[in-house]
Amino acid sequence: MISELQQHSMVDLDRSAILSGFQQSLEAMIRRGGPMPQEYGELNRAIRRLADEVRVGNVAAQEVKSLVRSATESYFRGTMQAESVLKKHGYSGDFEIIDDIYRMRISPEPELRRWDLFFHAQPAPCAVRNRKAYFHQLLRDLTVRQPGKSLRVLNIASGPARDLREWFDANPESEIRFDCIELDPTAIAHATAVCAAYGDRITFHHQNALKFVPAEKYDLIWSAGLFDYLTDRLFTRVVRSLMPFVKAGGEVVVGNFSEFNASRDYMELMGDWYLEHRSEARLRELAEKAGAKTEKVDVRWEPEGVNLFVHVAV
Ligand SMILES: C[S@@+](CC[C@H](N)C(=O)[O-])C[C@H]1O[C@@H](n2cnc3c(N)ncnc32)[C@H](O)[C@@H]1O
């Protein structure tokens, strides 16, 4: 008969076997110079299996995180992986990593290149890049719907403002005026430099979006990459506070990662990057709780199907 002590040590053995198995696969891939595209599936499955073991309690998330952190510090310095785990600016999803995702920054070190290519190929970074295109489409629609009108857009949690820079690069004649709300002064300094050529049409405000009260009305209020860090209560509160500041015919559009984020295990276990993933139904519910009428709420998504956008028409 197996004693309780033996059972415990068998469990410990299993746990360490799972972790060391993962570590060995990772180190083998490091020795080969990082994953080739045909190995992405294998690596993603290994991460998924490890996450499953964490979910059922066979492995402690903290142990995986220590392993990942130490591997990151030893092997992945300067990569997107390191940027995610080491959180240079003190929080996940800072302006710098988002800008590096937009620009698909790849390490110049030959042995690290493939790790960055793997990072950028994940559905989540693809969805982030897609949301820039989604925002640009909204701006095009706005311009077509109201030609000649001096349009005003409020951009909440503007981060690197790469989206605005690229908008004006592609539409230099655009007369849209942007007010950007951003909490991190370093992000504002970076965004100001990124958008230096268009400073006449963009104003950055160092403000906390959770306390901000607009001083005027806007044709579009846009926010991506903020609400998926907020609790339901804050989500509702902020949408409710913004709705009165949309002009008739305008809308509030809020991005939020959906529950169909195939990169979630990778983000959480490998990148220590947590979001409030929300379903389409949940987003509708929260918008209605914020005071939107059912028929005024619409939920759409970008082509990756990862980032949803709840539209509240006013
Ligand atoms: C994930 S980035 C998104 C940037 C940009 N919206 C985009 O999609 O490219 C999140 C940004 O929100 C900012 N942020 C976080 N909390 C905030 C708050 N309470 N008020 C204003 N900005 C905030 C961060 O400093 C960061 O620059």
The ligand as an ORCA input file, in Angstrom:
! r2SCAN-3c Opt
* xyz 0 1
  C      -1.859     48.877    -23.851
  S      -1.455     50.592    -24.018
  C      -2.579     51.071    -25.284
  C      -2.099     52.250    -26.071
  C      -2.956     52.673    -27.245
  N      -4.327     52.915    -26.904
  C      -2.891     51.648    -28.347
  O      -3.809     50.828    -28.455
  O      -1.927     51.682    -29.097
  C      -2.188     51.206    -22.552
  C      -1.862     52.639    -22.225
  O      -2.820     53.060    -21.251
  C      -2.197     53.916    -20.347
  N      -3.022     53.943    -19.134
  C      -3.162     52.962    -18.215
  N      -4.022     53.339    -17.270
  C      -4.452     54.587    -17.594
  C      -5.356     55.501    -17.001
  N      -5.988     55.191    -15.865
  N      -5.563     56.691    -17.607
  C      -4.926     57.005    -18.750
  N      -4.043     56.173    -19.364
  C      -3.813     54.964    -18.794
  C      -0.820     53.313    -20.176
  O       0.087     54.257    -19.640
  C      -0.500     52.863    -21.604
  O       0.181     53.878    -22.287
*
